[in-house]
Amino acid sequence: MNAESLILATSASLMALGSAGVLMRRNPISMLMSIELMLNAGNLVLVLAARIRGLVDGQSAALIVLVLAAAEAVIGLGLALALFRDRETVDVDAAAEVRG
């Protein structure tokens, strides 16, 4: 098995683990971690495509995705803290809305 196949298999397994985590977990922090796994799987594919083609476009796009993932984590953790302060539970299904 060559390096490209190994990277694609790793990316596919990370995507599967992330999607399973989003579907099975009800804790918002666990869901955020699963979304981060899926974003990292997409980054692996972007960097692999850039490596195969010999371009820098995929690597710069992966860097932008990393920055957006960090911003998403900060906003998501803030919402999770607001949910916990308001409801005293972190179950995603329990809250119908978050009021400010």
N, C-alpha and C positions, 0 to 999 in steps of 0.2 A: 504494500500500500504506500503510495507516494504522499508527500507532505500536503498537497492540496486536498486529497481525499480525507486525510486525517483532520485537517482544519474544518472541512465541511461536516464531517461526522461530529466533531466537537461542537460546532455551531448548532447543528440540528438537535443534539442532545441537550444543550443549554436552552434552546428555544422550547423543547418539550418539557423540561423541568420547570421553566418559568411559567409556561401556560398552565401546567398542572398545579403549580403553587397558587396562581391567581384564582383558578377555579375551585380549589379545595380549601383554601384558607379563608378565614373570616376576620383575622386580625389585620388592621390596616398596615402595620409595619411589615408583616410578612408578605402582604400583597405588594408593597413598594419594593421589597427585596426581590420578589419574583419578576416584577416589571423591569428592574435593573438587570436581572439575568437575561431577559429577552432583548433588551437594548444592547447588551454586550455581545449577544449572539449575532445580532445584526451588524455590529461593529466588526466582528471577526470576518464576516462575509465581505464587508466593504473593503477591509484591508487586504483580504485575499484577492479580490478582484483587481485592486490597484496594483498588487504585486504581480499578478499574471500579465496585466496589460502594460506594466512599466510606467504607470502614471502616478501622480501625486494627488489626484482629485479624490480618490477614495479615502486616502489617509486624512486629508483635510476635512472631508465629510464626517469621518469617524470622530475627529477631534470636536467638531461642532455638536455631534450627538452626545459626546461625553459631557460637554458643558450644559447642554439642555437636560441631560439626565440628572446632573447635580442640582440644577434649579428645580426640577420636578421633585426630587427627594426633599429639598428644603420646604417647598410648598406643601407637599404631602404630609410631612412630619408636623408642620404647623397645623394643618387641618386635623390630624389625628390627635394632637394635644388639645385642640379646641373641642373636639368631640369627647375626649375623655373628661375634660373639666366640666362639660355641660351635662353629660349623661352618666358618668361614673362607670361606664363600660366601654370596651373597645371593639365590640362586635359591630361589623359593618352593616349587617342586616337589621340591627335594632334601631338604628337612626334613620328616620325618613328624611330629615332635613337638618341642616346646621344653621342655626340662627345666630346673627352677630350681635 
